[in-house]
Amino acid sequence: MENYSIIIFILAIVIGLSAFAQKIKLPYPILLVIAGIAIGFIPSMGEIEINPEIIFLLFLPPLLYDASFNISTKDFKTNINTISTLAISLVFLTTIGIAVVARYMIPGMTWPLAFVLGSILSATDAVAAISITKGLNLSHKTLTILEGESLINDASALVAYRFAVAAVMGSAFIIWKAALHFVLLLGGGFLVGFVMAKILAFILSKVHKKNIEVTISFMLLMPFVTYLIAEHLEVSGVIAVVILGLTIARFSKKIFPESLKNQSRSLWDIIIFLLNGLIFILIGLNFRYILKGIDNDMILPYIGYAAIITIVALLIRMARIFLQKINLQKAFQNTKRTRKVSEHALLDFNNSIIISWSGMRGIVSLAIAIGIPKTLEDGTPFPERTTIIFISVAVVLLTLIGQGLTLPFIVKKLEGNKQEELPS
């Protein structure tokens, strides 16, 4: 009963602070994270233990489904080169970059442990970026790239994380096995998502005219079912839900009446709003309890390590995005290519800066970190587990608060410069 009371209390805080944030023109995720930290330090506040499996099941399917359902398929295809670059190659580059820094900077970090930390912080959280930039009139291309990246990068990060943890457990890392495993995970997820979409489309085609409530209920339930089936089959639940959302979006546009679309949209908006709010509050709430496992004299050094890792991750992201900008421009100008890059896929300076600065970490990094096994196979404690969790949470907070507070200013500054350059 106490847990239910806490959840209702948190939901009330989410709704109230979101309204207050809008009034003072502060991005609501930032206010919720800060409020979560403050609430966590209330002496009478009981500890809320985050179960990573529940987080993945409760938050990931609806958020991924909503993003993939609403993303423009045409724009997604146009920018697929940039999206795949950020969601796959950048994830692995970031994992390696953070691992190298952690290995030589943090005492007690072996290579396998450094790669665990790198994989945890390799994927960005577009939920945070899009929530923070809402109302800033970002270009449709920028939003498509950020949303598209978030649809796939969780799968890449989870693959990197599994192999890093396996290496700590004593398994040898073989690159061809890792690559094959990654392809099978993505391919299997694609297949599960496609099959479940066909099943859902068949059901919806039979019931959408007769019973609107049943239709919407099936659409709400199916992301969770799809995710569970994919994970049970040991393929990517993330990709399965994304394919489900993309396929059903096209199907619904063809057969759903406008009234059904509006009802479904309204319900999803409320669910996504509450889930987003809970995510940011939970990130803040858990900071106090993670602090418990850290010696007081190590708190500042670990925060310093987290700040350096945050900067390194940002620089890697920025370098890769500007390299992508150059590569796209070259490909567009190359007349010998049979498949020419579309002009709409090109990145300008403003796009590149905003996408670079939007690389915040969020609930997925937090859930992966807390999900680190407590013991090895021989029963000994997982080495440096508390250190990895603390630094991961610190990086999440630094990116959400640091980059989150400055991102609106950067967007407005770039837009202001753009307006000045336009001929009068």
Buried (B, 14 or more C-beta within 10 A) or exposed (E): EEEEEBEEEBBEBBEEBBEEBBEEEBBBBBBBBBBBBBBBEEEEBEEBEBEBEEBBBBBBBBBBBBBBBEBBEEBBEBBBBBBBBBBBEBBBBBBBBBBBBBBEBBEEBBBBBBBBBBBBBBBBBBBBBBBBBBEBEBEEBBBBBBBBBBBBBBBBBBBBBBBBBBBBEEEEEEEEEBEEBBEEBBEBBBBBBBBBBBBBBEBBEEBBEEEBEBBBEBBBEBBBBBBBBBBEBEBBBBBBBBBBBBBBBEBBEEEBEEEBEEBBEEBBEEBBBBBBBBBBBBBBBBBBBBBEEBEEEBEEBBBEBBBBBBEBBBEBBBBBBBEBBEBBBEBBEEEEEEEEBEEEBBBEEBBBBBBBBBBBBBBBBBBBBBBBEEEBEEEEEBBBBBBBBBBBBBBBBBBBBBBBEEBBEBBEEBBEEEEEEEEE
